[in-house]
Amino acid sequence: MHHRLFSGLMALLALAAVAAPLSAQAQSRDASFTLVNRGQVPVRELYVTPAGDANWGQNRLNRGALPPGGRFEVLRRRDGNCILDMRAVFADGHAEDRRGLNTCTLDAVAVGNPASSPLGKQADDPSFRLINRGDTAIAELFATPAGMTNWGQNRLPDGPLPQAAERMVRIPRSGDCLFDLRVVFDGGKALVKRRTNLCRTTELAVP
């Protein structure tokens, strides 16, 4: 009898030891992305649902509207689903939808008309925030010191940047500030920008 109780207790302890790391791993995936209001009026309502769900559910902005230039952290779903649809409703009544966003690869999603927002950074730092204003996702981004013939590595290691989304592009400091940029959209269309001073660029919207 005692042997059975001891065996049962050991089994429970073993399960708990396995469950704890799994729980911690699940929580680590429950990060957030940031909604950025680049419009001229507040965002009154925000809805985020699994892609294809016809029911938008509850308003995520239950603590008040998001003003122009404001940012709001949106918790990702605990079920691990990354592909989501999003709807932002502005105070003037118009709405913007984003379909099929992979929020596990995004830092932020922008709504409204982009506006410049100068941010301080080190004088020799070429890193910048890329904003996709195109009609399709940005598949690849290349940035090399001006004049080089080899485009080098893709600067979007986390995957394509969806339409209307934004992401930080980290470029190591090397003393170079003038860069040639090549942006490749889904479908193969490419945009080249020459001799861009990235040390004076905090946000770059394309096209």
Backbone as CSV, one residue per row, in Angstrom:
resi,resn,N_x,N_y,N_z,CA_x,CA_y,CA_z,C_x,C_y,C_z
1,MET,0.833,-1.203,0.000,0.000,0.000,0.000,0.871,1.258,0.000
2,HIS,1.857,1.270,0.916,2.746,2.418,0.992,3.565,2.555,-0.275
3,HIS,3.938,1.384,-0.841,4.733,1.410,-2.074,3.934,2.050,-3.214
4,ARG,2.633,1.726,-3.297,1.793,2.320,-4.343,1.645,3.829,-4.159
5,LEU,1.475,4.261,-2.908,1.335,5.682,-2.653,2.617,6.423,-3.024
6,PHE,3.764,5.806,-2.670,5.043,6.439,-2.984,5.242,6.532,-4.493
7,SER,4.879,5.454,-5.215,5.027,5.454,-6.673,4.127,6.502,-7.312
8,GLY,2.890,6.613,-6.811,1.966,7.609,-7.340,2.466,9.020,-7.111
9,LEU,3.025,9.282,-5.918,3.545,10.600,-5.589,4.718,10.957,-6.502
10,MET,5.609,9.995,-6.736,6.757,10.243,-7.610,6.303,10.547,-9.023
11,ALA,5.255,9.859,-9.486,4.739,10.100,-10.835,4.184,11.512,-10.960
12,LEU,3.457,11.967,-9.937,2.912,13.320,-9.946,4.018,14.368,-9.957
13,LEU,5.075,14.127,-9.175,6.189,15.059,-9.144,6.885,15.134,-10.498
14,ALA,6.996,13.973,-11.159,7.626,13.948,-12.484,6.801,14.731,-13.486
15,LEU,5.461,14.570,-13.440,4.596,15.320,-14.345,4.698,16.816,-14.095
16,ALA,4.769,17.206,-12.838,4.870,18.623,-12.503,6.178,19.211,-13.030
17,ALA,7.253,18.411,-12.946,8.551,18.889,-13.426,8.530,19.116,-14.928
18,VAL,7.789,18.273,-15.646,7.686,18.421,-17.099,6.767,19.574,-17.450
19,ALA,5.664,19.717,-16.693,4.668,20.741,-17.008,5.200,22.145,-16.775
20,ALA,6.068,22.324,-15.770,6.556,23.657,-15.452,7.315,24.306,-16.602
21,PRO,8.295,23.582,-17.220,8.967,24.216,-18.363,8.042,24.478,-19.519
22,LEU,7.071,23.553,-19.744,6.129,23.759,-20.833,5.308,25.007,-20.597
23,SER,4.882,25.215,-19.322,4.101,26.407,-19.001,4.913,27.665,-19.212
24,ALA,6.196,27.618,-18.791,7.052,28.782,-18.973,7.257,29.065,-20.450
25,GLN,7.387,27.978,-21.269,7.562,28.179,-22.700,6.328,28.804,-23.315
26,ALA,5.135,28.346,-22.862,3.896,28.910,-23.401,3.786,30.383,-23.073
27,GLN,4.192,30.754,-21.827,4.117,32.151,-21.449,5.090,33.006,-22.242
28,SER,6.274,32.412,-22.608,7.246,33.186,-23.358,6.741,33.521,-24.751
29,ARG,5.807,32.694,-25.278,5.244,32.968,-26.589,4.106,33.977,-26.501
30,ASP,3.638,34.229,-25.283,2.532,35.162,-25.095,3.083,36.580,-24.998
31,ALA,3.809,36.994,-26.026,4.382,38.343,-26.068,3.353,39.285,-26.656
32,SER,3.767,40.480,-27.074,2.820,41.440,-27.616,3.401,42.107,-28.843
33,PHE,2.514,42.622,-29.685,2.950,43.516,-30.747,2.316,44.875,-30.468
34,THR,2.795,45.893,-31.143,2.368,47.256,-30.850,1.546,47.814,-31.996
35,LEU,0.357,48.320,-31.681,-0.449,49.057,-32.647,-0.017,50.514,-32.603
36,VAL,0.293,51.095,-33.773,0.742,52.474,-33.865,-0.283,53.274,-34.662
37,ASN,-0.798,54.332,-34.069,-1.768,55.190,-34.761,-1.032,56.306,-35.486
38,ARG,-0.903,56.165,-36.818,-0.253,57.191,-37.623,-1.273,58.092,-38.316
39,GLY,-2.530,57.964,-37.920,-3.575,58.796,-38.491,-3.672,60.149,-37.801
40,GLN,-4.645,60.934,-38.242,-4.853,62.275,-37.697,-5.976,62.320,-36.665
41,VAL,-6.684,61.196,-36.489,-7.766,61.118,-35.504,-7.541,59.892,-34.626
42,PRO,-8.127,59.876,-33.426,-7.924,58.735,-32.535,-8.524,57.444,-33.092
43,VAL,-7.922,56.319,-32.675,-8.515,55.007,-32.934,-9.472,54.709,-31.785
44,ARG,-10.747,54.519,-32.114,-11.782,54.350,-31.092,-11.949,52.893,-30.684
45,GLU,-11.800,51.977,-31.664,-12.012,50.558,-31.397,-10.938,49.736,-32.102
46,LEU,-10.575,48.614,-31.489,-9.615,47.690,-32.076,-10.099,46.264,-31.868
47,TYR,-10.104,45.489,-32.947,-10.520,44.096,-32.888,-9.426,43.223,-33.495
48,VAL,-9.120,42.114,-32.829,-8.121,41.173,-33.309,-8.685,39.763,-33.153
49,THR,-8.758,39.015,-34.266,-9.340,37.674,-34.247,-8.495,36.734,-35.095
50,PRO,-8.658,35.415,-34.907,-7.985,34.472,-35.808,-8.394,34.740,-37.252
51,ALA,-7.457,34.613,-38.169,-7.722,34.908,-39.580,-8.927,34.120,-40.083
52,GLY,-9.839,34.829,-40.756,-11.007,34.188,-41.330,-12.217,34.135,-40.423
53,ASP,-12.080,34.505,-39.163,-13.208,34.487,-38.228,-14.136,35.667,-38.540
54,ALA,-15.414,35.365,-38.791,-16.367,36.415,-39.169,-16.798,37.264,-37.975
55,ASN,-16.566,36.786,-36.762,-16.967,37.512,-35.554,-15.758,38.265,-34.998
56,TRP,-15.825,39.603,-35.019,-14.692,40.404,-34.576,-14.494,40.371,-33.060
57,GLY,-15.508,39.966,-32.310,-15.350,39.865,-30.865,-15.359,41.207,-30.160
58,GLN,-14.652,41.297,-29.026,-14.702,42.484,-28.174,-13.680,43.533,-28.582
59,ASN,-13.989,44.777,-28.239,-13.091,45.893,-28.482,-11.900,45.805,-27.529
60,ARG,-10.681,45.793,-28.086,-9.486,45.697,-27.249,-9.150,47.027,-26.565
61,LEU,-9.696,48.125,-27.091,-9.413,49.449,-26.503,-10.487,49.815,-25.482
62,ASN,-10.668,48.951,-24.510,-11.728,49.177,-23.527,-11.343,50.205,-22.468
63,ARG,-10.118,50.715,-22.523,-9.696,51.738,-21.561,-9.629,53.125,-22.182
64,GLY,-10.133,53.240,-23.407,-10.144,54.550,-24.050,-9.500,54.533,-25.412
65,ALA,-9.737,55.573,-26.188,-9.247,55.672,-27.560,-7.725,55.863,-27.583
66,LEU,-7.135,55.470,-28.730,-5.702,55.628,-28.944,-5.472,56.903,-29.754
67,PRO,-4.824,57.927,-29.174,-4.676,59.220,-29.865,-3.689,59.139,-31.026
68,PRO,-3.705,60.119,-31.929,-2.714,60.172,-33.009,-1.294,60.120,-32.446
69,GLY,-0.468,59.268,-33.054,0.895,59.098,-32.574,1.026,58.138,-31.414
70,GLY,-0.105,57.657,-30.893,-0.067,56.765,-29.739,0.270,55.333,-30.102
71,ARG,0.665,54.567,-29.096,1.001,53.153,-29.255,0.250,52.341,-28.211
72,PHE,-0.161,51.139,-28.618,-0.940,50.282,-27.714,-0.463,48.844,-27.888
73,GLU,-0.058,48.204,-26.781,0.414,46.827,-26.844,-0.767,45.861,-26.865
74,VAL,-0.730,44.945,-27.829,-1.794,43.952,-27.998,-1.229,42.582,-27.662
75,LEU,-1.802,41.922,-26.671,-1.329,40.599,-26.284,-1.668,39.583,-27.360
76,ARG,-0.691,38.736,-27.689,-0.959,37.656,-28.620,-1.775,36.575,-27.935
77,ARG,-2.382,35.723,-28.754,-3.245,34.672,-28.229,-2.414,33.586,-27.540
78,ARG,-2.951,33.026,-26.466,-2.266,31.981,-25.723,-2.287,30.635,-26.444
79,ASP,-3.144,30.494,-27.460,-3.204,29.215,-28.164,-2.093,29.064,-29.197
80,GLY,-1.204,30.054,-29.314,-0.086,29.946,-30.233,-0.409,30.337,-31.652
81,ASN,-1.661,30.708,-31.937,-2.033,31.121,-33.286,-1.429,32.488,-33.590
82,CYS,-0.695,32.570,-34.697,-0.028,33.828,-35.056,-0.720,34.554,-36.204
83,ILE,-1.523,33.846,-37.005,-2.124,34.433,-38.197,-3.470,35.044,-37.817
84,LEU,-3.514,36.374,-37.804,-4.676,37.077,-37.268,-5.192,38.121,-38.242
85,ASP,-6.476,38.449,-38.100,-7.084,39.591,-38.781,-7.260,40.708,-37.754
86,MET,-7.137,41.948,-38.208,-7.243,43.084,-37.302,-8.093,44.175,-37.935
87,ARG,-8.942,44.807,-37.136,-9.741,45.945,-37.597,-9.574,47.105,-36.627
88,ALA,-9.230,48.276,-37.152,-9.134,49.502,-36.353,-10.222,50.459,-36.808
89,VAL,-11.035,50.924,-35.866,-12.122,51.867,-36.163,-11.747,53.223,-35.570
90,PHE,-11.718,54.243,-36.416,-11.314,55.577,-35.989,-12.502,56.376,-35.461
91,ALA,-12.193,57.463,-34.767,-13.244,58.269,-34.142,-14.181,58.903,-35.158
92,ASP,-13.733,59.081,-36.409,-14.605,59.656,-37.430,-15.458,58.607,-38.130
93,GLY,-15.338,57.335,-37.674,-16.199,56.275,-38.195,-15.575,55.373,-39.247
94,HIS,-14.486,55.788,-39.888,-13.896,54.928,-40.913,-13.050,53.843,-40.258
95,ALA,-12.909,52.714,-40.960,-12.202,51.552,-40.416,-11.116,51.097,-41.375
96,GLU,-10.073,50.489,-40.827,-9.005,49.877,-41.610,-8.848,48.436,-41.156
97,ASP,-8.822,47.527,-42.129,-8.647,46.104,-41.845,-7.264,45.650,-42.284
98,ARG,-6.669,44.736,-41.529,-5.436,44.058,-41.909,-5.726,42.559,-41.833
99,ARG,-5.574,41.870,-42.946,-5.925,40.457,-43.025,-4.669,39.583,-43.068
100,GLY,-4.717,38.482,-42.341,-3.654,37.484,-42.410,-2.315,37.949,-41.871
101,LEU,-2.311,38.785,-40.841,-1.058,39.243,-40.246,-0.387,38.108,-39.470
102,ASN,0.903,37.917,-39.697,1.663,36.965,-38.882,2.272,37.748,-37.722
103,THR,1.548,37.838,-36.622,1.960,38.702,-35.522,3.162,38.153,-34.752
104,CYS,3.527,36.898,-34.984,4.700,36.339,-34.307,6.000,36.826,-34.938
105,THR,5.919,37.490,-36.091,7.125,38.010,-36.745,7.113,39.532,-36.815
106,LEU,6.158,40.176,-36.145,6.018,41.625,-36.231,6.393,42.299,-34.917
107,ASP,7.004,43.454,-35.022,7.187,44.315,-33.856,5.966,45.202,-33.670
108,ALA,5.440,45.707,-34.792,4.344,46.667,-34.714,3.531,46.642,-35.990
109,VAL,2.288,47.120,-35.875,1.393,47.284,-37.020,0.895,48.724,-36.992
110,ALA,1.041,49.430,-38.119,0.640,50.835,-38.191,-0.687,50.968,-38.916
111,VAL,-1.529,51.875,-38.424,-2.777,52.228,-39.093,-2.822,53.739,-39.258
112,GLY,-3.616,54.209,-40.224,-3.679,55.629,-40.507,-2.570,56.040,-41.455
113,ASN,-2.524,57.301,-41.800,-1.507,57.811,-42.709,-0.203,58.005,-41.963
114,PRO,0.889,57.421,-42.460,2.168,57.565,-41.763,2.559,59.030,-41.604
115,ALA,3.123,59.307,-40.463,3.630,60.661,-40.197,4.991,60.540,-39.546
116,SER,5.843,61.501,-39.798,7.193,61.425,-39.240,7.148,61.626,-37.738
117,SER,7.982,60.892,-37.034,8.073,61.041,-35.584,9.537,60.897,-35.196
118,PRO,10.293,62.009,-35.210,11.732,61.950,-34.960,12.038,61.318,-33.614
119,LEU,12.969,60.404,-33.624,13.406,59.759,-32.397,14.906,59.918,-32.292
120,GLY,15.382,60.197,-31.087,16.815,60.333,-30.918,17.521,58.995,-31.034
121,LYS,18.718,58.987,-31.626,19.559,57.803,-31.685,20.998,58.261,-31.832
122,GLN,21.931,57.331,-31.627,23.341,57.658,-31.718,23.702,58.129,-33.124
123,ALA,24.663,59.054,-33.205,24.985,59.686,-34.478,25.526,58.717,-35.516
124,ASP,26.094,57.580,-35.071,26.675,56.626,-36.012,25.837,55.353,-36.143
125,ASP,24.582,55.411,-35.720,23.718,54.221,-35.724,22.882,54.172,-36.999
126,PRO,23.121,53.197,-37.892,22.355,53.111,-39.127,21.064,52.301,-39.016
127,SER,20.739,51.799,-37.824,19.496,51.036,-37.663,18.294,51.954,-37.848
128,PHE,17.193,51.398,-38.327,16.002,52.205,-38.589,14.770,51.319,-38.554
129,ARG,13.603,51.948,-38.519,12.323,51.233,-38.539,11.770,51.283,-39.964
130,LEU,11.549,50.110,-40.550,11.026,49.995,-41.909,9.510,49.915,-41.868
131,ILE,8.835,50.746,-42.672,7.374,50.778,-42.735,6.949,50.405,-44.150
132,ASN,6.123,49.392,-44.261,5.660,48.926,-45.574,4.367,49.636,-45.948
133,ARG,4.449,50.556,-46.909,3.263,51.264,-47.404,2.835,50.736,-48.766
134,GLY,3.418,49.628,-49.202,3.091,49.057,-50.496,1.809,48.252,-50.480
135,ASP,1.477,47.682,-51.640,0.253,46.886,-51.780,0.483,45.419,-51.462
136,THR,1.745,45.005,-51.343,2.069,43.611,-51.033,3.144,43.577,-49.953
137,ALA,3.414,42.388,-49.443,4.439,42.230,-48.416,5.830,42.508,-48.992
138,ILE,6.728,42.965,-48.122,8.134,43.103,-48.488,8.803,41.768,-48.202
139,ALA,9.300,41.112,-49.250,9.897,39.789,-49.102,11.338,39.859,-48.601
140,GLU,12.105,40.841,-49.107,13.515,40.940,-48.744,13.940,42.407,-48.678
141,LEU,14.930,42.666,-47.848,15.528,43.995,-47.759,17.038,43.836,-47.706
142,PHE,17.726,44.601,-48.552,19.182,44.585,-48.561,19.691,46.002,-48.321
143,ALA,20.710,46.120,-47.489,21.313,47.411,-47.176,22.816,47.231,-47.114
144,THR,23.540,47.907,-48.011,24.994,47.808,-48.052,25.591,49.204,-48.142
145,PRO,26.811,49.390,-47.649,27.466,50.694,-47.803,27.443,51.143,-49.257
146,ALA,27.176,52.412,-49.478,26.981,52.948,-50.828,28.146,52.591,-51.746
147,GLY,27.808,52.165,-52.970,28.810,51.872,-53.985,29.217,50.421,-54.086
148,MET,28.848,49.581,-53.123,29.209,48.170,-53.180,28.352,47.459,-54.231
149,THR,28.962,46.490,-54.924,28.244,45.774,-55.981,27.534,44.531,-55.454
150,ASN,27.905,44.045,-54.285,27.284,42.864,-53.692,26.260,43.305,-52.649
151,TRP,25.004,42.915,-52.848,23.947,43.350,-51.941,24.030,42.673,-50.571
152,GLY,24.715,41.564,-50.483,24.888,40.926,-49.186,23.651,40.200,-48.683
153,GLN,23.487,40.190,-47.367,22.443,39.391,-46.725,21.098,40.109,-46.683
154,ASN,20.044,39.289,-46.636,18.693,39.808,-46.442,18.563,40.322,-45.011
155,ARG,18.099,41.565,-44.860,17.988,42.191,-43.533,16.658,41.894,-42.838
156,LEU,15.847,40.997,-43.422,14.577,40.597,-42.800,14.634,39.112,-42.449
157,PRO,15.455,38.733,-41.474,15.618,37.312,-41.138,14.375,36.662,-40.546
158,ASP,13.451,37.478,-40.037,12.239,36.926,-39.420,11.118,36.705,-40.422
159,GLY,11.394,36.904,-41.701,10.380,36.660,-42.719,9.839,37.947,-43.310
160,PRO,8.946,37.823,-44.286,8.401,38.991,-44.993,7.706,39.972,-44.055
161,LEU,7.698,41.247,-44.459,7.013,42.302,-43.714,5.687,42.588,-44.411
162,PRO,4.552,42.282,-43.771,3.249,42.447,-44.424,2.919,43.906,-44.751
163,GLN,1.927,44.076,-45.586,1.435,45.404,-45.936,1.008,46.159,-44.685
164,ALA,1.381,47.439,-44.592,1.018,48.357,-43.506,1.671,48.007,-42.174
165,ALA,2.611,47.074,-42.173,3.311,46.716,-40.937,4.661,47.422,-40.891
166,GLU,5.315,47.347,-39.733,6.630,47.955,-39.569,7.496,47.067,-38.701
167,ARG,8.804,47.236,-38.843,9.744,46.391,-38.100,11.084,47.104,-37.997
168,MET,11.756,46.930,-36.871,13.102,47.475,-36.718,14.090,46.670,-37.558
169,VAL,14.964,47.387,-38.262,16.034,46.773,-39.040,17.344,47.138,-38.339
170,ARG,17.986,46.132,-37.755,19.206,46.368,-36.989,20.427,46.210,-37.898
171,ILE,21.220,47.270,-38.007,22.441,47.240,-38.799,23.602,47.594,-37.878
172,PRO,24.599,46.739,-37.769,25.731,47.013,-36.868,26.446,48.302,-37.243
173,ARG,26.928,49.001,-36.234,27.689,50.224,-36.463,29.073,49.873,-37.014
174,SER,29.423,50.510,-38.131,30.722,50.250,-38.761,31.405,51.542,-39.181
175,GLY,30.788,52.685,-38.856,31.311,53.958,-39.307,30.681,54.425,-40.604
176,ASP,29.920,53.532,-41.276,29.230,53.894,-42.518,27.850,54.451,-42.204
177,CYS,27.470,55.511,-42.905,26.126,56.070,-42.778,25.377,56.070,-44.103
178,LEU,26.102,56.206,-45.224,25.468,56.217,-46.540,25.326,54.794,-47.048
179,PHE,24.068,54.387,-47.272,23.784,53.016,-47.690,22.960,53.013,-48.973
180,ASP,23.188,51.979,-49.787,22.296,51.666,-50.897,21.306,50.624,-50.401
181,LEU,20.028,50.829,-50.693,18.967,49.939,-50.229,18.262,49.289,-51.419
182,ARG,17.916,48.014,-51.256,17.122,47.311,-52.266,15.971,46.607,-51.558
183,VAL,14.755,46.999,-51.899,13.549,46.435,-51.295,12.861,45.561,-52.336
184,VAL,12.656,44.296,-51.997,12.032,43.351,-52.926,10.657,42.975,-52.385
185,PHE,9.613,43.240,-53.168,8.247,42.926,-52.770,7.859,41.526,-53.256
186,ASP,6.813,40.964,-52.645,6.255,39.712,-53.136,5.888,39.874,-54.606
187,GLY,6.247,38.886,-55.408,6.009,38.977,-56.839,7.253,39.367,-57.604
188,GLY,8.302,39.821,-56.888,9.574,40.108,-57.526,9.853,41.560,-57.822
189,LYS,8.873,42.449,-57.682,9.111,43.864,-57.935,10.115,44.408,-56.923
190,ALA,11.100,45.182,-57.412,12.157,45.687,-56.543,12.247,47.208,-56.620
191,LEU,12.622,47.800,-55.500,12.820,49.248,-55.395,14.221,49.489,-54.854
192,VAL,14.994,50.367,-55.526,16.364,50.652,-55.105,16.467,52.116,-54.694
193,LYS,17.055,52.336,-53.528,17.327,53.694,-53.042,18.825,53.818,-52.832
194,ARG,19.446,54.810,-53.481,20.895,54.972,-53.423,21.295,56.072,-52.428
195,ARG,22.421,55.834,-51.776,23.068,56.813,-50.920,22.102,57.435,-49.902
196,THR,21.430,56.556,-49.192,20.533,56.986,-48.120,21.326,57.115,-46.827
197,ASN,21.230,58.249,-46.163,21.930,58.457,-44.903,21.104,57.839,-43.778
198,LEU,21.415,56.594,-43.448,20.637,55.883,-42.435,20.919,56.384,-41.028
199,CYS,22.051,57.048,-40.814,22.336,57.584,-39.485,21.410,58.743,-39.134
200,ARG,20.815,59.348,-40.159,19.849,60.428,-39.954,18.416,59.966,-40.233
201,THR,18.246,58.667,-40.331,16.933,58.088,-40.638,16.467,57.245,-39.459
202,THR,15.332,57.610,-38.891,14.756,56.799,-37.807,13.663,55.883,-38.337
203,GLU,12.899,56.367,-39.332,11.833,55.573,-39.935,11.897,55.730,-41.454
204,LEU,11.780,54.628,-42.171,11.826,54.647,-43.623,10.572,53.968,-44.154
205,ALA,9.711,54.744,-44.831,8.486,54.201,-45.419,8.710,53.938,-46.908
206,VAL,8.317,52.755,-47.379,8.432,52.404,-48.794,7.093,51.852,-49.258
207,PRO,6.738,52.038,-50.560,7.572,52.712,-51.567,7.462,54.231,-51.411
